[in-house]
Amino acid sequence: KVSNGQYTTMRIAIDKLIERGYRRIGFVIHRVHNERLLGAFLGAYLAYQYGSPLLAPLEPLVLDEVEPEPIRHWIKKEKPEVIIGGLVYDLLKEGKLLDSDIPEDTAIVGTDVPKHGELSGIFQNHEHDGAEGIRMLVGQLLRNEFGIPKNPMTYTTFGSWHEGTTAPKRKVAAQ
């Protein structure tokens, strides 16, 4: 199987945000999505926070339902400079989170963004994943490998940063 490395995707996103001057990095995910990805995004987020003295320890928000009120409450409590979570961006675009402006108040980053969209974040390049899947399949056929493999493998790909407009470099005041 060919799959995007979700754990590494999150780490790439956080690396980029740190480079841009963000220290209060929040994360929002739907519980179903988190479970489907076996906690890879959440695990990477928590591991990065645990291992980095640069980051403020913000509590991630795992939602059972995608509703504006818990997100508003979480934003007021945690005060993130940037939120990793495309669903927050979707709610803002739909006018359901009116308390914030992007990126003036809160920057937003997605973990699976379009190559040419305004949302900053990781472009996972699913076409590349599909091409690699075909390459693996052709290799198996050439080696006369049929059926379910005795030792299954996952080929992991990594996305790349897409600039977008929703997570500019922070203007940090002189110290």
N, C-alpha and C positions, 0 to 999 in steps of 0.2 A: 504494500500500500504506500502511496505517496501522500504526505500530509504536511501542512504548514506547522512549523515548530512553535506552538502557542507560547510555551514558556520563554523561548528566546525572543519571540515577537514582543512580549511585554518588556523584557530586559532592554531590547533595542529602543523601544519607546521611552523608557525611563532614562536611559543613557542620553538620548537626544534632549530630553527635557532638562536634565541636569546641566548639559552643555549650554542650554539657553537661559540658565539662571533660575529655574524653578526649584523650590525646595519643599513646598507644601503641595505634594502630588497626591490627589485623591483618585479613587477607583470605584466605579459603579458597574455592577453586572447583574443581570437577571439570574435568579437561582437555577432555572432550567438550563440556561446557557452554560453556567458554571459547571453543572453536573454533566452535561453533554461533553464538555471539554476536560472532564476528570480533574477539575480544579487547577488546570495549568496556568491560566492567567492569574488567578487569585494566589496560587502558590508562589509564582514568580514575584508578584507584587509584595507579598509578605516577606519573602526571603530577601528581596532587595532592601526593604525597609529595615529589616533586622540587621543586615550586614553593612549598611551605609550610614556613617555619622552625618552625612550631608543632608539627609532627608528628615523632615519632621514626621513623627509617627502618627499618621492619620488612619483612623479606623475605616476600612473599606465598607462600602454599602452593597449588600447582597439583597436584592429585591425579590419578593414573592410575586408581586404585581408591579407593573410599570405605571406608577401613579406619581403625579407631580409633588404632592404634599410630603411624602417621606424624603424626597430628594431635596426639597426646599429646607426642611428641618435639618437634614444632614449637612447641607452647605453652610447653614448658619452655625451649626455646632463645630464642624471641622475646619471651616474657612480655607478651602483649597485654593491655591493660585491657578491650578490647572486640574481638570478632571479627565481621566482616561475612561472613556465610555461613550460610544456612539449613540446609545439610547438617550443620553442627556441632550446631546446635540439635536436629535430628532424631536424631542419635546420642545426645545427652545425654538427650533424652526417652525414648529406647529403653533407657537404662541402659548404653550401651556406652562412655561416657566418664565414668567414675565419679570422676575426679580433680578436677572442678570443680563448683561450685554457681553457678546463675544467679540473680540477677546479682551475688551477693555476691563471688565470686572473679573471674568473667569475664562481662562483659555480652555479649549476642548480638544481632545485627541482621540482618534479612533484606532482600533486594532485591526480593522479590515476596511480600508478606505479605497474609493475609486482612484484610479491613476490620475485623473484630471479634475477632481472635485475641489471644493473649497475647504473641506474638512482635512485638517492636518492629521498625520498619523502614519500607520504602517500600511503600505500597499503589499498585499500578500501574493499577488501575481498568480492567480488560480490557473491561468493558461499555461504557465510554466509547470505547475504541478501536474496538469493533465498531460502535457508533453512528456514529462518524466515518467508518468504512469505508463504511457504507451511504450516508452523505451524499455522499461522494466519488463513489460509483457512480451515484447519482441525478444528480449534476451532469454526469457523463460522458454518461449517457443523454440528458439534456436538451440537451446540446451535440452530439448524434449522433456521439459518439466511441465506436467499437467496436474490438474486437481489442486487441492488445498496443500500448501507446502508443509512439510514436517516441522520446519523451523521458520515460522513466518517472520518477515522483516518489515520495518517501516522506514521508508526513505524520507527524511525530514528536510524540508526546504525552509529558507528564511526570507522574510519580506524585506522591503527597503523603505526608508523614510520618504514620505511624500510631504512636501512643504506646505501646501495649502495656505490658508489665511487665519486659521483659528488658534495658533500657538506661536506667536512671534517671540523673538528674543526679548527677555525682560530687561527693562531699564532699571538697573540696580543703582541706588543712591550711593555716593561716595562715603567711605567710612572714616 
